[in-house]
């Protein structure tokens, strides 16, 4: 092995081992629960192809809307062309998916920051705001879905063969939504009462180290720049509208895929519950490719509405197709994003502008 390769493995050995342990752990849990990663033979052959195609269009639409809303999130702090926001978002999402423990979240701020124009900390704050708002939106959708479409009775006392009562899902939904609500309040205070945030940071961390307190307080102040859209209805309103459209497209995708694999019809509220549980899974630290998290979350959601005998057959086809389609859409969009970035940075106009800026 070359010295460079050995050095890379040495620097990232812990992350690689932890990632492998997560994947193996998820595999063992799914095996213990008789929840197949691959659907039984012959089940996929029974899917309706044109409905799978519609599902892919709905998933793609949801993802592109999610990327496009970034324009309204960043507009108050940076003038970044929509083309660049879309391409960078595509690349960043692939890194978030590929890298473990959500370390890919730093990719978007790193690629978009410009010295003297927009700081990395302000962009990082927008990432935090985006994740918290998503948590609240999906949490509310999940709770509303559970209220409108309660689980079939009796509620299963297991998910597959796992001795985990499906009734725990609604409780987890309430807890997760409450946590995101607390984070939203905290985030808002850091924006509207930055002086208070600065004071509290100094009081708490100053006991340990004055220098550390100054450093963290500075980070808090710079991060507050990324939350300007919260007080600007011209941008917060469209951001919320596009977010809801993205969520609705994703809920519809779940409904279409359920029909494609032959599951009992899921109405909009039931599909919102399945998607909300998946969103909670996506919010957790992940194994590479979100492997295990996606599968277990989808099985848990489907268990509320799908008969047990169908969960490991048609349900397994649903889980497999959703996961593979998600990976395919994310990485195809990332390749397109890389192509767009390459062409735009190597065009004659871009090179001329770079030459004019000088070294």
Secondary structure, 3 states (H helix, E strand, C coil): CCHHHHHHHHHHHHHHHHHHHHHHHHHHHHHHCCCCCCCCCCCHHHCCHHHHHHHHHHHHHHHHHHHHCHHHHHCCCCCCCHHHHHHHHHHHHHHHHHCHHHHHHHHHHHHHCECCCECHHHHHHHHHHHHHHHHHHHHHHHHHHHHHCCCCCCCCCCECCECCCCCHHHHHHHHHHHHHHHHHHHHHHHHHCHHHHHHHHHHHHCCCCHHHHHHHHHHHHHHHHHHHHHHCHHHHHHHHHHHHHHHHHHHHHHHHHHHHHCCCCCCHHHHHHHHHHHHHHHHCCCCHHHCCHHHHHHHHHHCCCCCHHHHCCHHHHHHHHHHHHHHHHHHHHHHHHHHHHHHHHHCHHHHHHHHHHCC
